[in-house]
Amino acid sequence: MRKQKNGFTKIGFSRAGFAACSHYKECDMGKNPCFYENIDPEVKEYCFCYQRNHSSQGQEIIEVKDEEIDNKIYDQISLF
């Protein structure tokens, strides 16, 4: 048996986190159960798509008006 590296899961996913794996269509970008759930249950803990859709913290999404964004952009662009 090969020695498992600290920075990777059993099948080689980074423990630093990753956006999505090659099976993103099957899990619908994390909305459905993880493809690797039975193979390597640790994978879904580091998948950002899965975390975003299965978060138990109930994070609130803040809506920002387009006008506020435009004003902030123009303030930052000015160099004079």
Residue pairs with C-beta under 8 A, 6 or more apart in sequence:
4 10
6 15
7 14
7 15
7 16
8 14
8 15
9 15
9 40
9 42
9 43
9 46
10 40
10 42
11 36
11 39
11 40
11 43
13 21
13 36
13 40
13 42
13 43
13 46
13 47
14 46
15 46
16 46
17 46
17 47
17 48
18 46
18 47
18 48
19 47
19 48
19 49
20 29
20 30
20 47
20 48
20 49
21 35
21 36
21 43
21 47
23 35
23 36
24 30
24 49
26 32
26 35
27 33
27 34
27 35
27 49
27 50
29 49
29 53
30 47
30 48
30 49
30 50
30 51
30 52
30 53
30 54
31 53
34 43
34 44
34 47
34 50
36 43
36 44
37 43
37 44
44 50
44 51
44 54
45 51
